[in-house]
Amino acid sequence: MDNIEIQNLTSDVYLLSVLTPEFLEEVAARVEELMAERKQQDQSRQEDTRIEQRALELD
């Protein structure tokens, strides 16, 4: 094994050791939070667009 292979193997082992069920649950919860925030932002943008369109129609 050369040095790069050892480094890659060490990185892989470290990553696998970090991926505990608890960590994955935290990641999933954070992803859900971010998706909810994104959905709220999208809805807000859509409402802003509707308001702008109504304003243009009234002009």
Biopython code that builds the backbone (N, CA, C, O; Angstrom):
import numpy as np
from Bio.PDB.StructureBuilder import StructureBuilder

atoms = [
    (1, "MET", "N", (0.846, -1.201, 0.000)),
    (1, "MET", "CA", (0.000, 0.000, 0.000)),
    (1, "MET", "C", (0.874, 1.242, 0.000)),
    (1, "MET", "O", (1.824, 1.359, 0.774)),
    (2, "ASP", "N", (0.543, 2.128, -0.853)),
    (2, "ASP", "CA", (1.300, 3.371, -0.800)),
    (2, "ASP", "C", (0.593, 4.351, 0.137)),
    (2, "ASP", "O", (-0.480, 4.064, 0.668)),
    (3, "ASN", "N", (1.201, 5.477, 0.322)),
    (3, "ASN", "CA", (0.732, 6.455, 1.301)),
    (3, "ASN", "C", (-0.674, 6.961, 0.990)),
    (3, "ASN", "O", (-1.476, 7.160, 1.903)),
    (4, "ILE", "N", (-0.982, 7.171, -0.301)),
    (4, "ILE", "CA", (-2.300, 7.687, -0.684)),
    (4, "ILE", "C", (-3.390, 6.671, -0.337)),
    (4, "ILE", "O", (-4.446, 7.047, 0.171)),
    (5, "GLU", "N", (-3.138, 5.379, -0.610)),
    (5, "GLU", "CA", (-4.127, 4.349, -0.291)),
    (5, "GLU", "C", (-4.382, 4.287, 1.208)),
    (5, "GLU", "O", (-5.523, 4.118, 1.638)),
    (6, "ILE", "N", (-3.339, 4.422, 1.994)),
    (6, "ILE", "CA", (-3.489, 4.401, 3.451)),
    (6, "ILE", "C", (-4.305, 5.610, 3.901)),
    (6, "ILE", "O", (-5.176, 5.485, 4.762)),
    (7, "GLN", "N", (-4.029, 6.774, 3.324)),
    (7, "GLN", "CA", (-4.791, 7.975, 3.682)),
    (7, "GLN", "C", (-6.263, 7.812, 3.311)),
    (7, "GLN", "O", (-7.145, 8.187, 4.084)),
    (8, "ASN", "N", (-6.529, 7.253, 2.126)),
    (8, "ASN", "CA", (-7.914, 7.049, 1.698)),
    (8, "ASN", "C", (-8.631, 6.068, 2.613)),
    (8, "ASN", "O", (-9.782, 6.286, 2.990)),
    (9, "LEU", "N", (-7.950, 4.993, 2.967)),
    (9, "LEU", "CA", (-8.540, 3.999, 3.860)),
    (9, "LEU", "C", (-8.820, 4.616, 5.224)),
    (9, "LEU", "O", (-9.873, 4.376, 5.815)),
    (10, "THR", "N", (-7.881, 5.407, 5.722)),
    (10, "THR", "CA", (-8.068, 6.076, 7.009)),
    (10, "THR", "C", (-9.264, 7.016, 6.945)),
    (10, "THR", "O", (-10.065, 7.066, 7.879)),
    (11, "SER", "N", (-9.390, 7.759, 5.856)),
    (11, "SER", "CA", (-10.529, 8.670, 5.687)),
    (11, "SER", "C", (-11.840, 7.895, 5.652)),
    (11, "SER", "O", (-12.822, 8.304, 6.272)),
    (12, "ASP", "N", (-11.860, 6.776, 4.927)),
    (12, "ASP", "CA", (-13.074, 5.962, 4.835)),
    (12, "ASP", "C", (-13.478, 5.422, 6.200)),
    (12, "ASP", "O", (-14.655, 5.451, 6.558)),
    (13, "VAL", "N", (-12.512, 4.932, 6.956)),
    (13, "VAL", "CA", (-12.802, 4.394, 8.288)),
    (13, "VAL", "C", (-13.325, 5.500, 9.189)),
    (13, "VAL", "O", (-14.271, 5.287, 9.947)),
    (14, "TYR", "N", (-12.719, 6.680, 9.113)),
    (14, "TYR", "CA", (-13.182, 7.808, 9.923)),
    (14, "TYR", "C", (-14.617, 8.164, 9.558)),
    (14, "TYR", "O", (-15.458, 8.346, 10.439)),
    (15, "LEU", "N", (-14.900, 8.264, 8.261)),
    (15, "LEU", "CA", (-16.256, 8.619, 7.834)),
    (15, "LEU", "C", (-17.272, 7.592, 8.314)),
    (15, "LEU", "O", (-18.354, 7.954, 8.777)),
    (16, "LEU", "N", (-16.929, 6.317, 8.205)),
    (16, "LEU", "CA", (-17.851, 5.284, 8.666)),
    (16, "LEU", "C", (-18.065, 5.361, 10.170)),
    (16, "LEU", "O", (-19.164, 5.087, 10.652)),
    (17, "SER", "N", (-17.033, 5.729, 10.914)),
    (17, "SER", "CA", (-17.169, 5.817, 12.369)),
    (17, "SER", "C", (-18.037, 7.004, 12.775)),
    (17, "SER", "O", (-18.653, 6.986, 13.840)),
    (18, "VAL", "N", (-18.088, 8.031, 11.935)),
    (18, "VAL", "CA", (-18.880, 9.226, 12.235)),
    (18, "VAL", "C", (-20.360, 8.994, 11.918)),
    (18, "VAL", "O", (-21.232, 9.613, 12.528)),
    (19, "LEU", "N", (-20.637, 8.116, 10.978)),
    (19, "LEU", "CA", (-22.008, 7.911, 10.519)),
    (19, "LEU", "C", (-22.794, 7.014, 11.477)),
    (19, "LEU", "O", (-23.249, 5.932, 11.104)),
    (20, "THR", "N", (-22.942, 7.477, 12.697)),
    (20, "THR", "CA", (-23.724, 6.743, 13.689)),
    (20, "THR", "C", (-25.206, 7.019, 13.455)),
    (20, "THR", "O", (-25.555, 8.014, 12.818)),
    (21, "PRO", "N", (-26.072, 6.158, 13.957)),
    (21, "PRO", "CA", (-27.513, 6.419, 13.811)),
    (21, "PRO", "C", (-27.914, 7.786, 14.374)),
    (21, "PRO", "O", (-28.760, 8.470, 13.799)),
    (22, "GLU", "N", (-27.315, 8.177, 15.480)),
    (22, "GLU", "CA", (-27.639, 9.470, 16.082)),
    (22, "GLU", "C", (-27.253, 10.616, 15.154)),
    (22, "GLU", "O", (-28.015, 11.565, 14.969)),
    (23, "PHE", "N", (-26.058, 10.517, 14.571)),
    (23, "PHE", "CA", (-25.596, 11.557, 13.649)),
    (23, "PHE", "C", (-26.525, 11.638, 12.437)),
    (23, "PHE", "O", (-26.900, 12.726, 12.002)),
    (24, "LEU", "N", (-26.889, 10.476, 11.901)),
    (24, "LEU", "CA", (-27.769, 10.456, 10.730)),
    (24, "LEU", "C", (-29.145, 11.024, 11.062)),
    (24, "LEU", "O", (-29.762, 11.680, 10.223)),
    (25, "GLU", "N", (-29.633, 10.776, 12.282)),
    (25, "GLU", "CA", (-30.906, 11.365, 12.708)),
    (25, "GLU", "C", (-30.796, 12.886, 12.775)),
    (25, "GLU", "O", (-31.718, 13.597, 12.374)),
    (26, "GLU", "N", (-29.667, 13.385, 13.282)),
    (26, "GLU", "CA", (-29.450, 14.834, 13.347)),
    (26, "GLU", "C", (-29.420, 15.436, 11.943)),
    (26, "GLU", "O", (-30.001, 16.492, 11.695)),
    (27, "VAL", "N", (-28.738, 14.754, 11.036)),
    (27, "VAL", "CA", (-28.664, 15.234, 9.654)),
    (27, "VAL", "C", (-30.061, 15.253, 9.035)),
    (27, "VAL", "O", (-30.442, 16.226, 8.384)),
    (28, "ALA", "N", (-30.818, 14.183, 9.239)),
    (28, "ALA", "CA", (-32.172, 14.113, 8.682)),
    (28, "ALA", "C", (-33.056, 15.225, 9.250)),
    (28, "ALA", "O", (-33.832, 15.839, 8.518)),
    (29, "ALA", "N", (-32.939, 15.480, 10.546)),
    (29, "ALA", "CA", (-33.737, 16.543, 11.165)),
    (29, "ALA", "C", (-33.360, 17.900, 10.586)),
    (29, "ALA", "O", (-34.229, 18.729, 10.318)),
    (30, "ARG", "N", (-32.071, 18.124, 10.396)),
    (30, "ARG", "CA", (-31.619, 19.410, 9.837)),
    (30, "ARG", "C", (-32.089, 19.570, 8.391)),
    (30, "ARG", "O", (-32.487, 20.659, 7.979)),
    (31, "VAL", "N", (-32.040, 18.482, 7.629)),
    (31, "VAL", "CA", (-32.513, 18.532, 6.242)),
    (31, "VAL", "C", (-34.001, 18.878, 6.216)),
    (31, "VAL", "O", (-34.438, 19.674, 5.385)),
    (32, "GLU", "N", (-34.778, 18.283, 7.119)),
    (32, "GLU", "CA", (-36.204, 18.600, 7.187)),
    (32, "GLU", "C", (-36.421, 20.072, 7.525)),
    (32, "GLU", "O", (-37.292, 20.723, 6.947)),
    (33, "GLU", "N", (-35.628, 20.600, 8.464)),
    (33, "GLU", "CA", (-35.727, 22.022, 8.815)),
    (33, "GLU", "C", (-35.438, 22.901, 7.606)),
    (33, "GLU", "O", (-36.167, 23.852, 7.323)),
    (34, "LEU", "N", (-34.368, 22.572, 6.901)),
    (34, "LEU", "CA", (-33.987, 23.371, 5.735)),
    (34, "LEU", "C", (-35.039, 23.290, 4.636)),
    (34, "LEU", "O", (-35.321, 24.286, 3.969)),
    (35, "MET", "N", (-35.620, 22.108, 4.447)),
    (35, "MET", "CA", (-36.666, 21.963, 3.434)),
    (35, "MET", "C", (-37.895, 22.786, 3.808)),
    (35, "MET", "O", (-38.521, 23.391, 2.938)),
    (36, "ALA", "N", (-38.246, 22.813, 5.097)),
    (36, "ALA", "CA", (-39.388, 23.611, 5.548)),
    (36, "ALA", "C", (-39.112, 25.096, 5.339)),
    (36, "ALA", "O", (-39.989, 25.838, 4.897)),
    (37, "GLU", "N", (-37.886, 25.530, 5.661)),
    (37, "GLU", "CA", (-37.513, 26.936, 5.441)),
    (37, "GLU", "C", (-37.590, 27.280, 3.962)),
    (37, "GLU", "O", (-38.100, 28.337, 3.588)),
    (38, "ARG", "N", (-37.086, 26.390, 3.128)),
    (38, "ARG", "CA", (-37.102, 26.616, 1.679)),
    (38, "ARG", "C", (-38.531, 26.723, 1.160)),
    (38, "ARG", "O", (-38.844, 27.584, 0.338)),
    (39, "LYS", "N", (-39.397, 25.832, 1.654)),
    (39, "LYS", "CA", (-40.800, 25.855, 1.235)),
    (39, "LYS", "C", (-41.452, 27.174, 1.636)),
    (39, "LYS", "O", (-42.208, 27.761, 0.863)),
    (40, "GLN", "N", (-41.154, 27.632, 2.845)),
    (40, "GLN", "CA", (-41.714, 28.895, 3.320)),
    (40, "GLN", "C", (-41.209, 30.060, 2.468)),
    (40, "GLN", "O", (-41.978, 30.956, 2.119)),
    (41, "GLN", "N", (-39.917, 30.048, 2.134)),
    (41, "GLN", "CA", (-39.358, 31.107, 1.291)),
    (41, "GLN", "C", (-40.001, 31.093, -0.093)),
    (41, "GLN", "O", (-40.315, 32.144, -0.652)),
    (42, "ASP", "N", (-40.192, 29.892, -0.640)),
    (42, "ASP", "CA", (-40.822, 29.783, -1.958)),
    (42, "ASP", "C", (-42.247, 30.326, -1.930)),
    (42, "ASP", "O", (-42.666, 31.033, -2.846)),
    (43, "GLN", "N", (-42.990, 29.990, -0.871)),
    (43, "GLN", "CA", (-44.361, 30.484, -0.752)),
    (43, "GLN", "C", (-44.376, 32.003, -0.627)),
    (43, "GLN", "O", (-45.233, 32.675, -1.201)),
    (44, "SER", "N", (-43.422, 32.536, 0.128)),
    (44, "SER", "CA", (-43.329, 33.985, 0.298)),
    (44, "SER", "C", (-43.018, 34.661, -1.036)),
    (44, "SER", "O", (-43.596, 35.697, -1.363)),
    (45, "ARG", "N", (-42.100, 34.070, -1.802)),
    (45, "ARG", "CA", (-41.761, 34.619, -3.115)),
    (45, "ARG", "C", (-42.961, 34.577, -4.054)),
    (45, "ARG", "O", (-43.208, 35.524, -4.801)),
    (46, "GLN", "N", (-43.701, 33.476, -4.009)),
    (46, "GLN", "CA", (-44.888, 33.364, -4.865)),
    (46, "GLN", "C", (-45.919, 34.427, -4.503)),
    (46, "GLN", "O", (-46.537, 35.029, -5.381)),
    (47, "GLU", "N", (-46.098, 34.650, -3.214)),
    (47, "GLU", "CA", (-47.048, 35.680, -2.770)),
    (47, "GLU", "C", (-46.581, 37.065, -3.212)),
    (47, "GLU", "O", (-47.384, 37.881, -3.663)),
    (48, "ASP", "N", (-45.275, 37.325, -3.079)),
    (48, "ASP", "CA", (-44.729, 38.608, -3.540)),
    (48, "ASP", "C", (-44.978, 38.795, -5.030)),
    (48, "ASP", "O", (-45.330, 39.887, -5.477)),
    (49, "THR", "N", (-44.794, 37.727, -5.793)),
    (49, "THR", "CA", (-45.014, 37.795, -7.239)),
    (49, "THR", "C", (-46.477, 38.089, -7.539)),
    (49, "THR", "O", (-46.782, 38.896, -8.417)),
    (50, "ARG", "N", (-47.389, 37.433, -6.810)),
    (50, "ARG", "CA", (-48.820, 37.688, -7.009)),
    (50, "ARG", "C", (-49.161, 39.144, -6.707)),
    (50, "ARG", "O", (-49.916, 39.779, -7.444)),
    (51, "ILE", "N", (-48.603, 39.666, -5.621)),
    (51, "ILE", "CA", (-48.862, 41.064, -5.245)),
    (51, "ILE", "C", (-48.346, 42.008, -6.327)),
    (51, "ILE", "O", (-49.027, 42.965, -6.696)),
    (52, "GLU", "N", (-47.139, 41.737, -6.837)),
    (52, "GLU", "CA", (-46.572, 42.577, -7.896)),
    (52, "GLU", "C", (-47.438, 42.521, -9.148)),
    (52, "GLU", "O", (-47.669, 43.544, -9.793)),
    (53, "GLN", "N", (-47.916, 41.335, -9.492)),
    (53, "GLN", "CA", (-48.759, 41.203, -10.684)),
    (53, "GLN", "C", (-50.061, 41.969, -10.521)),
    (53, "GLN", "O", (-50.518, 42.629, -11.454)),
    (54, "ARG", "N", (-50.660, 41.884, -9.334)),
    (54, "ARG", "CA", (-51.899, 42.636, -9.081)),
    (54, "ARG", "C", (-51.648, 44.136, -9.185)),
    (54, "ARG", "O", (-52.461, 44.871, -9.744)),
    (55, "ALA", "N", (-50.528, 44.580, -8.646)),
    (55, "ALA", "CA", (-50.193, 46.012, -8.696)),
    (55, "ALA", "C", (-50.025, 46.466, -10.141)),
    (55, "ALA", "O", (-50.473, 47.551, -10.510)),
    (56, "LEU", "N", (-49.382, 45.638, -10.956)),
    (56, "LEU", "CA", (-49.206, 45.992, -12.367)),
    (56, "LEU", "C", (-50.546, 46.027, -13.096)),
    (56, "LEU", "O", (-50.762, 46.875, -13.963)),
    (57, "GLU", "N", (-51.442, 45.112, -12.748)),
    (57, "GLU", "CA", (-52.758, 45.087, -13.387)),
    (57, "GLU", "C", (-53.571, 46.329, -13.030)),
    (57, "GLU", "O", (-54.368, 46.807, -13.837)),
    (58, "LEU", "N", (-53.369, 46.848, -11.823)),
    (58, "LEU", "CA", (-54.124, 48.024, -11.384)),
    (58, "LEU", "C", (-53.592, 49.315, -11.990)),
    (58, "LEU", "O", (-54.303, 50.319, -12.034)),
    (59, "ASP", "N", (-52.354, 49.295, -12.454)),
    (59, "ASP", "CA", (-51.766, 50.516, -13.047)),
    (59, "ASP", "C", (-52.403, 50.880, -14.356)),
    (59, "ASP", "O", (-52.020, 51.874, -14.973)),
]
sb = StructureBuilder()
sb.init_structure("model")
sb.init_model(0)
sb.init_chain("A")
sb.init_seg("    ")
for serial, (resi, resn, name, xyz) in enumerate(atoms, 1):
    if name == "N":
        sb.init_residue(resn, " ", resi, " ")
    sb.init_atom(name, np.array(xyz, "f"), 0.0, 1.0, " ", f" {name:<3s}", serial, name[0])
structure = sb.get_structure()
